[in-house]
């Protein structure tokens, strides 16, 4: 039986997103295995950045990258002696950073467009294909 492609939204500061794009990987929740284990080869991800830098960053509120998972299982790189995050390999696509606000009314998962930030606090959520398609089209 063929695997069904899933779509996910992961929140991370732009500086962390750019490191992932450069390195061809994604991590979620500061490297939590349980989150990246939900991703399967062929799934699509979109990254959202509330701010530009992790520490002391300025508000950004943009979708900053999107790509497709290319590996079978989470892995741990030798990132640092005291930090062993779990990651997934991702083939990132050409994409333009896109503000979230103009898309809020088109996104099904945004049930309350006045308190939309609350839907992104978890940092990791599954999206419908329709929501992913809206975001992907806006980023092209």
N, CA, C and O atoms as CSV, one atom per row, in Angstrom:
chain,resi,resn,atom,element,x,y,z
A,1,UNK,N,N,0.838,-1.187,0.000
A,1,UNK,CA,C,0.000,0.000,0.000
A,1,UNK,C,C,0.886,1.255,0.000
A,1,UNK,O,O,1.840,1.348,0.772
A,2,UNK,N,N,0.569,2.193,-0.852
A,2,UNK,CA,C,1.375,3.414,-0.975
A,2,UNK,C,C,1.174,4.316,0.239
A,2,UNK,O,O,0.069,4.438,0.769
A,3,UNK,N,N,2.261,4.941,0.661
A,3,UNK,CA,C,2.215,5.864,1.789
A,3,UNK,C,C,1.539,7.157,1.356
A,3,UNK,O,O,1.763,7.649,0.250
A,4,UNK,N,N,0.717,7.696,2.234
A,4,UNK,CA,C,0.062,8.972,1.968
A,4,UNK,C,C,1.005,10.098,2.358
A,4,UNK,O,O,1.533,10.115,3.469
A,5,UNK,N,N,1.213,11.028,1.452
A,5,UNK,CA,C,2.047,12.185,1.743
A,5,UNK,C,C,1.341,13.071,2.758
A,5,UNK,O,O,0.140,13.322,2.661
A,6,UNK,N,N,2.117,13.540,3.739
A,6,UNK,CA,C,1.591,14.464,4.737
A,6,UNK,C,C,2.322,15.794,4.603
A,6,UNK,O,O,3.359,15.900,3.948
A,7,UNK,N,N,1.746,16.801,5.246
A,7,UNK,CA,C,2.257,18.169,5.158
A,7,UNK,C,C,2.340,18.729,6.569
A,7,UNK,O,O,1.422,18.560,7.371
A,8,UNK,N,N,3.455,19.401,6.867
A,8,UNK,CA,C,3.682,19.894,8.229
A,8,UNK,C,C,4.184,21.332,8.217
A,8,UNK,O,O,4.859,21.775,7.288
A,9,UNK,N,N,3.830,22.040,9.279
A,9,UNK,CA,C,4.311,23.387,9.529
A,9,UNK,C,C,5.213,23.324,10.752
A,9,UNK,O,O,4.808,22.823,11.801
A,10,UNK,N,N,6.421,23.823,10.620
A,10,UNK,CA,C,7.380,23.848,11.725
A,10,UNK,C,C,7.781,25.299,11.948
A,10,UNK,O,O,8.139,26.003,11.003
A,11,UNK,N,N,7.721,25.742,13.193
A,11,UNK,CA,C,8.110,27.111,13.534
A,11,UNK,C,C,9.536,27.137,14.063
A,11,UNK,O,O,9.921,26.321,14.900
A,12,UNK,N,N,10.303,28.082,13.562
A,12,UNK,CA,C,11.689,28.281,14.013
A,12,UNK,C,C,12.111,29.689,13.601
A,12,UNK,O,O,11.616,30.228,12.611
A,13,UNK,N,N,13.013,30.268,14.351
A,13,UNK,CA,C,13.512,31.595,13.977
A,13,UNK,C,C,14.228,31.512,12.620
A,13,UNK,O,O,14.773,30.471,12.255
A,14,UNK,N,N,14.214,32.625,11.887
A,14,UNK,CA,C,14.814,32.627,10.549
A,14,UNK,C,C,16.283,32.200,10.580
A,14,UNK,O,O,16.724,31.473,9.689
A,15,UNK,N,N,17.046,32.632,11.577
A,15,UNK,CA,C,18.460,32.248,11.603
A,15,UNK,C,C,18.612,30.734,11.709
A,15,UNK,O,O,19.519,30.164,11.103
A,16,UNK,N,N,17.743,30.076,12.465
A,16,UNK,CA,C,17.791,28.610,12.561
A,16,UNK,C,C,17.306,27.960,11.269
A,16,UNK,O,O,17.859,26.947,10.841
A,17,UNK,N,N,16.289,28.527,10.652
A,17,UNK,CA,C,15.806,28.001,9.370
A,17,UNK,C,C,16.928,28.048,8.330
A,17,UNK,O,O,17.148,27.077,7.606
A,18,UNK,N,N,17.629,29.168,8.259
A,18,UNK,CA,C,18.689,29.316,7.257
A,18,UNK,C,C,19.826,28.325,7.464
A,18,UNK,O,O,20.416,27.851,6.493
A,19,UNK,N,N,20.143,28.005,8.718
A,19,UNK,CA,C,21.164,26.971,8.987
A,19,UNK,C,C,20.701,25.622,8.458
A,19,UNK,O,O,21.490,24.857,7.904
A,20,UNK,N,N,19.407,25.337,8.634
A,20,UNK,CA,C,18.858,24.088,8.131
A,20,UNK,C,C,18.858,24.028,6.619
A,20,UNK,O,O,19.213,23.003,6.038
A,21,UNK,N,N,18.467,25.108,5.978
A,21,UNK,CA,C,18.460,25.157,4.509
A,21,UNK,C,C,19.875,24.935,3.993
A,21,UNK,O,O,20.087,24.153,3.066
A,22,UNK,N,N,20.842,25.621,4.593
A,22,UNK,CA,C,22.242,25.486,4.185
A,22,UNK,C,C,22.736,24.056,4.374
A,22,UNK,O,O,23.480,23.536,3.542
A,23,UNK,N,N,22.321,23.422,5.468
A,23,UNK,CA,C,22.783,22.075,5.781
A,23,UNK,C,C,21.899,20.960,5.249
A,23,UNK,O,O,22.240,19.784,5.372
A,24,UNK,N,N,20.746,21.325,4.648
A,24,UNK,CA,C,19.849,20.318,4.100
A,24,UNK,C,C,19.133,19.490,5.164
A,24,UNK,O,O,18.950,18.284,4.999
A,25,UNK,N,N,18.730,20.139,6.252
A,25,UNK,CA,C,18.051,19.410,7.332
A,25,UNK,C,C,16.994,20.287,7.984
A,25,UNK,O,O,16.957,21.504,7.802
A,26,UNK,N,N,16.135,19.622,8.752
A,26,UNK,CA,C,15.178,20.316,9.609
A,26,UNK,C,C,15.202,19.631,10.965
A,26,UNK,O,O,15.419,18.424,11.067
A,27,UNK,N,N,14.975,20.425,12.001
A,27,UNK,CA,C,14.741,19.879,13.326
A,27,UNK,C,C,13.581,20.667,13.907
A,27,UNK,O,O,13.251,21.744,13.410
A,28,UNK,N,N,12.962,20.145,14.948
A,28,UNK,CA,C,11.794,20.791,15.539
A,28,UNK,C,C,11.879,20.701,17.050
A,28,UNK,O,O,12.419,19.741,17.600
A,29,UNK,N,N,11.343,21.705,17.711
A,29,UNK,CA,C,11.352,21.686,19.174
A,29,UNK,C,C,12.749,21.565,19.743
A,29,UNK,O,O,12.965,20.834,20.710
A,30,UNK,N,N,13.705,22.275,19.154
A,30,UNK,CA,C,15.102,22.243,19.585
A,30,UNK,C,C,15.704,20.837,19.477
A,30,UNK,O,O,16.543,20.443,20.288
A,31,UNK,N,N,15.261,20.095,18.467
A,31,UNK,CA,C,15.871,18.792,18.200
A,31,UNK,C,C,15.156,17.606,18.817
A,31,UNK,O,O,15.760,16.547,18.987
A,32,UNK,N,N,13.883,17.759,19.158
A,32,UNK,CA,C,13.128,16.659,19.781
A,32,UNK,C,C,12.891,15.517,18.794
A,32,UNK,O,O,12.416,15.732,17.679
A,33,UNK,N,N,13.225,14.312,19.217
A,33,UNK,CA,C,13.034,13.130,18.375
A,33,UNK,C,C,11.552,12.857,18.110
A,33,UNK,O,O,11.180,12.507,16.990
A,34,UNK,N,N,10.699,13.016,19.139
A,34,UNK,CA,C,9.286,12.683,18.962
A,34,UNK,C,C,8.634,13.503,17.857
A,34,UNK,O,O,7.741,13.008,17.170
A,35,UNK,N,N,9.064,14.746,17.675
A,35,UNK,CA,C,8.477,15.573,16.617
A,35,UNK,C,C,8.964,15.156,15.234
A,35,UNK,O,O,8.147,14.914,14.345
A,36,UNK,N,N,10.271,15.065,15.034
A,36,UNK,CA,C,10.763,14.725,13.689
A,36,UNK,C,C,10.472,13.275,13.323
A,36,UNK,O,O,10.543,12.908,12.150
A,37,UNK,N,N,10.147,12.451,14.307
A,37,UNK,CA,C,9.757,11.062,14.017
A,37,UNK,C,C,8.387,10.994,13.331
A,37,UNK,O,O,8.049,9.981,12.719
A,38,UNK,N,N,7.609,12.059,13.431
A,38,UNK,CA,C,6.305,12.101,12.772
A,38,UNK,C,C,6.439,12.313,11.266
A,38,UNK,O,O,5.493,12.072,10.516
A,39,UNK,N,N,7.605,12.761,10.828
A,39,UNK,CA,C,7.857,12.999,9.405
A,39,UNK,C,C,8.287,11.700,8.739
A,39,UNK,O,O,9.017,10.898,9.322
A,40,UNK,N,N,7.824,11.506,7.511
A,40,UNK,CA,C,8.221,10.339,6.718
A,40,UNK,C,C,8.834,10.808,5.404
A,40,UNK,O,O,8.593,11.928,4.953
A,41,UNK,N,N,9.622,9.940,4.806
A,41,UNK,CA,C,10.211,10.255,3.506
A,41,UNK,C,C,9.092,10.627,2.545
A,41,UNK,O,O,8.097,9.911,2.435
A,42,UNK,N,N,9.257,11.750,1.846
A,42,UNK,CA,C,8.268,12.218,0.891
A,42,UNK,C,C,7.299,13.250,1.442
A,42,UNK,O,O,6.607,13.919,0.675
A,43,UNK,N,N,7.238,13.388,2.772
A,43,UNK,CA,C,6.381,14.413,3.359
A,43,UNK,C,C,6.956,15.795,3.042
A,43,UNK,O,O,8.158,15.949,2.826
A,44,UNK,N,N,6.076,16.789,3.020
A,44,UNK,CA,C,6.458,18.176,2.763
A,44,UNK,C,C,6.398,18.977,4.055
A,44,UNK,O,O,5.544,18.741,4.910
A,45,UNK,N,N,7.313,19.921,4.182
A,45,UNK,CA,C,7.333,20.808,5.338
A,45,UNK,C,C,7.394,22.261,4.866
A,45,UNK,O,O,7.978,22.572,3.828
A,46,UNK,N,N,6.787,23.124,5.641
A,46,UNK,CA,C,6.929,24.560,5.443
A,46,UNK,C,C,7.399,25.118,6.777
A,46,UNK,O,O,6.902,24.726,7.833
A,47,UNK,N,N,8.349,26.024,6.725
A,47,UNK,CA,C,8.882,26.624,7.946
A,47,UNK,C,C,8.371,28.043,8.089
A,47,UNK,O,O,8.376,28.831,7.144
A,48,UNK,N,N,7.930,28.343,9.299
A,48,UNK,CA,C,7.409,29.665,9.638
A,48,UNK,C,C,8.321,30.280,10.696
A,48,UNK,O,O,8.697,29.621,11.665
A,49,UNK,N,N,8.670,31.544,10.501
A,49,UNK,CA,C,9.537,32.250,11.449
A,49,UNK,C,C,8.806,33.452,12.025
A,49,UNK,O,O,8.535,34.423,11.318
A,50,UNK,N,N,8.489,33.379,13.311
A,50,UNK,CA,C,7.848,34.503,13.997
A,50,UNK,C,C,8.836,35.655,14.157
A,50,UNK,O,O,8.454,36.825,14.158
A,51,UNK,N,N,10.124,35.296,14.292
A,51,UNK,CA,C,11.139,36.340,14.452
A,51,UNK,C,C,12.385,36.005,13.641
A,51,UNK,O,O,12.561,34.876,13.184
A,52,UNK,N,N,13.249,37.011,13.469
A,52,UNK,CA,C,14.412,36.822,12.604
A,52,UNK,C,C,15.567,36.085,13.288
A,52,UNK,O,O,16.318,35.370,12.624
A,53,UNK,N,N,15.715,36.249,14.592
A,53,UNK,CA,C,16.795,35.579,15.313
A,53,UNK,C,C,16.249,34.942,16.582
A,53,UNK,O,O,15.327,35.459,17.213
A,54,UNK,N,N,16.841,33.804,16.942
A,54,UNK,CA,C,16.374,33.059,18.105
A,54,UNK,C,C,16.488,33.881,19.383
A,54,UNK,O,O,15.532,33.974,20.153
A,55,UNK,N,N,17.641,34.471,19.607
A,55,UNK,CA,C,17.846,35.253,20.828
A,55,UNK,C,C,17.735,36.732,20.519
A,55,UNK,O,O,18.521,37.280,19.746
A,56,UNK,N,N,16.753,37.371,21.128
A,56,UNK,CA,C,16.586,38.817,20.966
A,56,UNK,C,C,16.155,39.249,19.578
A,56,UNK,O,O,16.401,40.387,19.179
A,57,UNK,N,N,15.521,38.363,18.845
A,57,UNK,CA,C,15.142,38.678,17.478
A,57,UNK,C,C,13.995,39.666,17.363
A,57,UNK,O,O,13.228,39.895,18.298
A,58,UNK,N,N,13.916,40.242,16.163
A,58,UNK,CA,C,12.828,41.165,15.844
A,58,UNK,C,C,11.694,40.384,15.179
A,58,UNK,O,O,11.949,39.361,14.542
A,59,UNK,N,N,10.438,40.849,15.316
A,59,UNK,CA,C,9.319,40.160,14.678
A,59,UNK,C,C,9.515,40.038,13.167
A,59,UNK,O,O,9.974,40.975,12.515
A,60,UNK,N,N,9.164,38.877,12.620
A,60,UNK,CA,C,9.283,38.642,11.185
A,60,UNK,C,C,7.942,38.191,10.609
A,60,UNK,O,O,7.460,38.779,9.641
A,61,UNK,N,N,7.342,37.171,11.182
A,61,UNK,CA,C,6.024,36.659,10.795
A,61,UNK,C,C,5.948,36.302,9.314
A,61,UNK,O,O,5.073,36.774,8.588
A,62,UNK,N,N,6.889,35.455,8.883
A,62,UNK,CA,C,6.933,35.027,7.486
A,62,UNK,C,C,7.147,33.520,7.391
A,62,UNK,O,O,7.761,32.903,8.262
A,63,UNK,N,N,6.626,32.949,6.311
A,63,UNK,CA,C,7.009,31.599,5.927
A,63,UNK,C,C,8.378,31.764,5.294
A,63,UNK,O,O,8.549,32.593,4.400
A,64,UNK,N,N,9.364,30.983,5.745
A,64,UNK,CA,C,10.744,31.240,5.347
A,64,UNK,C,C,11.389,30.151,4.495
A,64,UNK,O,O,12.414,30.402,3.860
A,65,UNK,N,N,10.814,28.946,4.464
A,65,UNK,CA,C,11.398,27.886,3.633
A,65,UNK,C,C,10.378,26.764,3.475
A,65,UNK,O,O,9.452,26.626,4.275
A,66,UNK,N,N,10.567,25.965,2.427
A,66,UNK,CA,C,9.766,24.760,2.280
A,66,UNK,C,C,10.572,23.698,1.548
A,66,UNK,O,O,11.450,24.003,0.741
A,67,UNK,N,N,10.253,22.444,1.848
A,67,UNK,CA,C,11.002,21.353,1.242
A,67,UNK,C,C,10.351,20.009,1.513
A,67,UNK,O,O,9.298,19.911,2.144
A,68,UNK,N,N,11.020,18.971,1.010
A,68,UNK,CA,C,10.500,17.608,1.113
A,68,UNK,C,C,11.505,16.724,1.848
A,68,UNK,O,O,12.706,16.777,1.585
A,69,UNK,N,N,10.996,15.912,2.769
A,69,UNK,CA,C,11.834,15.003,3.557
A,69,UNK,C,C,12.395,13.930,2.629
A,69,UNK,O,O,11.663,13.347,1.829
A,70,UNK,N,N,13.708,13.672,2.741
A,70,UNK,CA,C,14.367,12.729,1.819
A,70,UNK,C,C,14.948,11.496,2.499
A,70,UNK,O,O,15.413,10.582,1.819
A,71,UNK,N,N,14.929,11.456,3.832
A,71,UNK,CA,C,15.510,10.296,4.505
A,71,UNK,C,C,14.419,9.415,5.114
A,71,UNK,O,O,13.240,9.771,5.114
A,72,UNK,N,N,14.839,8.257,5.634
A,72,UNK,CA,C,13.898,7.278,6.178
A,72,UNK,C,C,13.671,7.434,7.684
A,72,UNK,O,O,12.596,7.107,8.187
A,73,UNK,N,N,14.676,7.930,8.399
A,73,UNK,CA,C,14.630,7.979,9.870
A,73,UNK,C,C,15.331,9.239,10.385
A,73,UNK,O,O,16.184,9.797,9.695
A,74,UNK,N,N,14.974,9.694,11.601
A,74,UNK,CA,C,15.715,10.796,12.221
A,74,UNK,C,C,17.174,10.386,12.452
A,74,UNK,O,O,17.484,9.208,12.632
A,75,UNK,N,N,18.043,11.368,12.442
A,75,UNK,CA,C,19.459,11.111,12.734
A,75,UNK,C,C,19.976,12.178,13.691
A,75,UNK,O,O,19.384,13.248,13.835
A,76,UNK,N,N,21.094,11.863,14.340
A,76,UNK,CA,C,21.739,12.813,15.248
A,76,UNK,C,C,23.127,13.145,14.722
A,76,UNK,O,O,23.981,12.262,14.640
A,77,UNK,N,N,23.364,14.393,14.367
A,77,UNK,CA,C,24.708,14.792,13.938
A,77,UNK,C,C,25.589,15.061,15.155
A,77,UNK,O,O,25.103,15.125,16.284
A,78,UNK,N,N,26.855,15.212,14.917
A,78,UNK,CA,C,27.756,15.656,15.983
A,78,UNK,C,C,27.733,17.179,15.989
A,78,UNK,O,O,28.692,17.824,15.566
A,79,UNK,N,N,26.624,17.754,16.474
A,79,UNK,CA,C,26.444,19.205,16.446
A,79,UNK,C,C,27.325,19.898,17.487
A,79,UNK,O,O,28.009,20.876,17.187
A,80,UNK,N,N,27.295,19.384,18.692
A,80,UNK,CA,C,28.092,19.941,19.785
A,80,UNK,C,C,28.157,18.901,20.885
A,80,UNK,O,O,27.318,18.003,20.953
A,81,UNK,N,N,29.143,19.021,21.734
A,81,UNK,CA,C,29.340,18.032,22.790
A,81,UNK,C,C,28.118,17.897,23.698
A,81,UNK,O,O,27.757,16.794,24.107
A,82,UNK,N,N,27.485,19.036,24.010
A,82,UNK,CA,C,26.360,19.006,24.950
A,82,UNK,C,C,24.999,19.180,24.270
A,82,UNK,O,O,24.005,19.432,24.951
A,83,UNK,N,N,24.937,19.051,22.937
A,83,UNK,CA,C,23.681,19.223,22.203
A,83,UNK,C,C,23.610,18.178,21.103
A,83,UNK,O,O,24.393,18.211,20.154
A,84,UNK,N,N,22.672,17.252,21.232
A,84,UNK,CA,C,22.520,16.157,20.264
A,84,UNK,C,C,21.100,16.161,19.694
A,84,UNK,O,O,20.279,15.324,20.067
A,85,UNK,N,N,20.811,17.107,18.788
A,85,UNK,CA,C,19.460,17.201,18.239
A,85,UNK,C,C,19.160,16.066,17.268
A,85,UNK,O,O,20.067,15.468,16.687
A,86,UNK,N,N,17.888,15.785,17.105
A,86,UNK,CA,C,17.443,14.865,16.062
A,86,UNK,C,C,17.010,15.704,14.867
A,86,UNK,O,O,16.355,16.736,15.014
A,87,UNK,N,N,17.392,15.239,13.682
A,87,UNK,CA,C,17.119,15.977,12.453
A,87,UNK,C,C,16.576,15.043,11.385
A,87,UNK,O,O,16.632,13.819,11.505
A,88,UNK,N,N,16.048,15.665,10.332
A,88,UNK,CA,C,15.634,14.942,9.136
A,88,UNK,C,C,16.264,15.637,7.937
A,88,UNK,O,O,16.368,16.863,7.903
A,89,UNK,N,N,16.683,14.844,6.953
A,89,UNK,CA,C,17.238,15.392,5.721
A,89,UNK,C,C,16.098,15.928,4.861
A,89,UNK,O,O,15.056,15.288,4.720
A,90,UNK,N,N,16.313,17.110,4.292
A,90,UNK,CA,C,15.277,17.776,3.504
A,90,UNK,C,C,15.882,18.352,2.229
A,90,UNK,O,O,16.959,18.947,2.252
A,91,UNK,N,N,15.169,18.165,1.112
A,91,UNK,CA,C,15.504,18.834,-0.151
A,91,UNK,C,C,14.664,20.111,-0.178
A,91,UNK,O,O,13.455,20.065,-0.409
A,92,UNK,N,N,15.313,21.239,0.059
A,92,UNK,CA,C,14.593,22.506,0.074
A,92,UNK,C,C,14.358,22.998,-1.349
A,92,UNK,O,O,15.178,22.780,-2.240
A,93,UNK,N,N,13.228,23.664,-1.542
A,93,UNK,CA,C,12.836,24.192,-2.844
A,93,UNK,C,C,13.159,25.679,-2.921
A,93,UNK,O,O,13.306,26.349,-1.899
A,94,UNK,N,N,13.268,26.185,-4.154
A,94,UNK,CA,C,13.387,27.634,-4.329
A,94,UNK,C,C,12.095,28.253,-3.809
A,94,UNK,O,O,11.005,27.853,-4.218
A,95,UNK,N,N,12.210,29.218,-2.916
A,95,UNK,CA,C,11.024,29.835,-2.330
A,95,UNK,C,C,11.351,31.256,-1.884
A,95,UNK,O,O,12.477,31.559,-1.488
A,96,UNK,N,N,10.353,32.108,-1.956
A,96,UNK,CA,C,10.477,33.489,-1.509
A,96,UNK,C,C,9.829,33.610,-0.137
A,96,UNK,O,O,8.713,33.135,0.072
A,97,UNK,N,N,10.523,34.242,0.792
A,97,UNK,CA,C,9.928,34.473,2.106
A,97,UNK,C,C,8.616,35.230,1.913
A,97,UNK,O,O,8.546,36.190,1.147
A,98,UNK,N,N,7.579,34.783,2.620
A,98,UNK,CA,C,6.231,35.298,2.393
A,98,UNK,C,C,5.549,35.632,3.714
A,98,UNK,O,O,5.523,34.815,4.634
A,99,UNK,N,N,5.001,36.828,3.797
A,99,UNK,CA,C,4.295,37.240,5.011
A,99,UNK,C,C,3.059,36.385,5.223
A,99,UNK,O,O,2.356,36.038,4.273
A,100,UNK,N,N,2.801,36.049,6.483
A,100,UNK,CA,C,1.656,35.205,6.807
A,100,UNK,C,C,0.333,35.972,6.768
A,100,UNK,O,O,-0.686,35.417,6.357
A,101,UNK,N,N,0.334,37.220,7.184
A,101,UNK,CA,C,-0.925,37.957,7.348
A,101,UNK,C,C,-1.820,37.958,6.099
A,101,UNK,O,O,-3.021,37.724,6.235
A,102,UNK,N,N,-1.298,38.210,4.893
A,102,UNK,CA,C,-2.185,38.204,3.722
A,102,UNK,C,C,-2.808,36.830,3.429
A,102,UNK,O,O,-3.778,36.745,2.675
A,103,UNK,N,N,-2.270,35.772,4.008
A,103,UNK,CA,C,-2.775,34.423,3.734
A,103,UNK,C,C,-3.756,33.912,4.793
A,103,UNK,O,O,-4.392,32.878,4.591
A,104,UNK,N,N,-3.885,34.615,5.904
A,104,UNK,CA,C,-4.656,34.109,7.036
A,104,UNK,C,C,-6.084,33.693,6.659
A,104,UNK,O,O,-6.553,32.644,7.100
A,105,UNK,N,N,-6.767,34.486,5.862
A,105,UNK,CA,C,-8.156,34.188,5.508
A,105,UNK,C,C,-8.271,32.963,4.596
A,105,UNK,O,O,-9.340,32.358,4.500
A,106,UNK,N,N,-7.170,32.596,3.926
A,106,UNK,CA,C,-7.192,31.462,3.000
A,106,UNK,C,C,-6.793,30.139,3.656
A,106,UNK,O,O,-6.982,29.073,3.069
A,107,UNK,N,N,-6.244,30.204,4.864
A,107,UNK,CA,C,-5.727,29.004,5.525
A,107,UNK,C,C,-6.793,28.377,6.415
A,107,UNK,O,O,-7.259,28.999,7.369
A,108,UNK,N,N,-7.169,27.162,6.102
A,108,UNK,CA,C,-8.224,26.469,6.823
A,108,UNK,C,C,-7.888,26.290,8.306
A,108,UNK,O,O,-8.765,26.424,9.160
A,109,UNK,N,N,-6.612,25.984,8.617
A,109,UNK,CA,C,-6.264,25.710,10.016
A,109,UNK,C,C,-6.307,26.962,10.896
A,109,UNK,O,O,-6.260,26.855,12.121
A,110,UNK,N,N,-6.395,28.147,10.284
A,110,UNK,CA,C,-6.499,29.399,11.035
A,110,UNK,C,C,-7.967,29.688,11.326
A,110,UNK,O,O,-8.606,30.475,10.626
A,111,UNK,N,N,-8.487,29.055,12.350
A,111,UNK,CA,C,-9.911,29.179,12.656
A,111,UNK,C,C,-10.261,30.546,13.251
A,111,UNK,O,O,-11.387,31.018,13.094
A,112,UNK,N,N,-9.313,31.178,13.925
A,112,UNK,CA,C,-9.526,32.497,14.509
A,112,UNK,C,C,-8.409,33.400,13.992
A,112,UNK,O,O,-7.296,33.381,14.518
A,113,UNK,N,N,-8.703,34.178,12.975
A,113,UNK,CA,C,-7.654,34.987,12.347
A,113,UNK,C,C,-7.238,36.185,13.200
A,113,UNK,O,O,-6.263,36.861,12.873
A,114,UNK,N,N,-7.953,36.455,14.273
A,114,UNK,CA,C,-7.540,37.545,15.174
A,114,UNK,C,C,-6.464,37.065,16.160
A,114,UNK,O,O,-5.579,37.833,16.538
A,115,UNK,N,N,-6.545,35.801,16.569
A,115,UNK,CA,C,-5.569,35.227,17.506
A,115,UNK,C,C,-4.733,34.158,16.808
A,115,UNK,O,O,-4.456,33.107,17.386
A,116,UNK,N,N,-4.336,34.425,15.576
A,116,UNK,CA,C,-3.677,33.418,14.743
A,116,UNK,C,C,-2.353,32.941,15.309
A,116,UNK,O,O,-1.959,31.801,15.059
A,117,UNK,N,N,-1.657,33.773,16.061
A,117,UNK,CA,C,-0.368,33.366,16.614
A,117,UNK,C,C,-0.470,32.169,17.535
A,117,UNK,O,O,0.484,31.401,17.663
A,118,UNK,N,N,-1.625,31.997,18.184
A,118,UNK,CA,C,-1.821,30.866,19.095
A,118,UNK,C,C,-1.718,29.528,18.371
A,118,UNK,O,O,-1.297,28.537,18.968
A,119,UNK,N,N,-2.096,29.483,17.095
A,119,UNK,CA,C,-2.048,28.242,16.338
A,119,UNK,C,C,-0.613,27.830,15.999
A,119,UNK,O,O,-0.369,26.696,15.586
A,120,UNK,N,N,0.324,28.745,16.174
A,120,UNK,CA,C,1.706,28.463,15.799
A,120,UNK,C,C,2.611,28.243,17.003
A,120,UNK,O,O,3.781,27.894,16.841
A,121,UNK,N,N,2.082,28.443,18.215
A,121,UNK,CA,C,2.901,28.348,19.424
A,121,UNK,C,C,3.522,26.966,19.598
A,121,UNK,O,O,4.658,26.855,20.060
A,122,UNK,N,N,2.795,25.913,19.235
A,122,UNK,CA,C,3.326,24.556,19.433
A,122,UNK,C,C,4.611,24.342,18.637
A,122,UNK,O,O,5.455,23.533,19.020
A,123,UNK,N,N,4.756,25.063,17.537
A,123,UNK,CA,C,5.968,24.933,16.731
A,123,UNK,C,C,5.950,23.780,15.761
A,123,UNK,O,O,6.863,23.651,14.946
A,124,UNK,N,N,4.922,22.923,15.824
A,124,UNK,CA,C,4.870,21.752,14.947
A,124,UNK,C,C,3.416,21.335,14.799
A,124,UNK,O,O,2.765,20.979,15.782
A,125,UNK,N,N,2.907,21.379,13.576
A,125,UNK,CA,C,1.528,20.944,13.364
A,125,UNK,C,C,1.379,20.391,11.952
A,125,UNK,O,O,2.059,20.809,11.014
A,126,UNK,N,N,0.462,19.435,11.840
A,126,UNK,CA,C,0.173,18.880,10.523
A,126,UNK,C,C,-0.779,19.836,9.801
A,126,UNK,O,O,-1.673,20.425,10.409
A,127,UNK,N,N,-0.567,19.975,8.500
A,127,UNK,CA,C,-1.404,20.816,7.654
A,127,UNK,C,C,-2.198,19.957,6.680
A,127,UNK,O,O,-1.820,18.823,6.389
A,128,UNK,N,N,-3.284,20.496,6.186
A,128,UNK,CA,C,-3.982,19.851,5.075
A,128,UNK,C,C,-3.196,20.143,3.795
A,128,UNK,O,O,-2.407,21.087,3.746
A,129,UNK,N,N,-3.414,19.333,2.767
A,129,UNK,CA,C,-2.775,19.596,1.478
A,129,UNK,C,C,-3.229,20.949,0.948
A,129,UNK,O,O,-2.435,21.677,0.351
A,130,UNK,N,N,-4.497,21.293,1.159
A,130,UNK,CA,C,-5.024,22.578,0.681
A,130,UNK,C,C,-4.277,23.748,1.319
A,130,UNK,O,O,-3.904,24.694,0.625
A,131,UNK,N,N,-4.054,23.694,2.632
A,131,UNK,CA,C,-3.306,24.762,3.298
A,131,UNK,C,C,-1.869,24.816,2.793
A,131,UNK,O,O,-1.339,25.899,2.542
A,132,UNK,N,N,-1.234,23.653,2.644
A,132,UNK,CA,C,0.127,23.627,2.127
A,132,UNK,C,C,0.167,24.247,0.732
A,132,UNK,O,O,1.067,25.027,0.424
A,133,UNK,N,N,-0.798,23.904,-0.104
A,133,UNK,CA,C,-0.829,24.422,-1.483
A,133,UNK,C,C,-0.946,25.946,-1.510
A,133,UNK,O,O,-0.318,26.597,-2.345
A,134,UNK,N,N,-1.751,26.524,-0.598
A,134,UNK,CA,C,-1.886,27.984,-0.521
A,134,UNK,C,C,-0.526,28.613,-0.181
A,134,UNK,O,O,-0.109,29.587,-0.807
A,135,UNK,N,N,0.148,28.046,0.808
A,135,UNK,CA,C,1.440,28.594,1.240
A,135,UNK,C,C,2.489,28.416,0.145
A,135,UNK,O,O,3.229,29.350,-0.165
A,136,UNK,N,N,2.555,27.226,-0.437
A,136,UNK,CA,C,3.537,26.954,-1.488
A,136,UNK,C,C,3.341,27.904,-2.678
A,136,UNK,O,O,4.310,28.452,-3.202
A,137,UNK,N,N,2.099,28.095,-3.097
A,137,UNK,CA,C,1.822,28.995,-4.228
A,137,UNK,C,C,2.266,30.412,-3.919
A,137,UNK,O,O,2.801,31.099,-4.790
A,138,UNK,N,N,2.049,30.861,-2.679
A,138,UNK,CA,C,2.448,32.217,-2.288
A,138,UNK,C,C,3.966,32.370,-2.248
A,138,UNK,O,O,4.487,33.466,-2.456
A,139,UNK,N,N,4.678,31.270,-1.982
A,139,UNK,CA,C,6.144,31.337,-1.865
A,139,UNK,C,C,6.857,31.199,-3.208
A,139,UNK,O,O,8.068,31.408,-3.285
A,140,UNK,N,N,6.126,30.853,-4.261
A,140,UNK,CA,C,6.756,30.655,-5.589
A,140,UNK,C,C,6.971,31.967,-6.304
A,140,UNK,O,O,7.485,31.984,-7.422
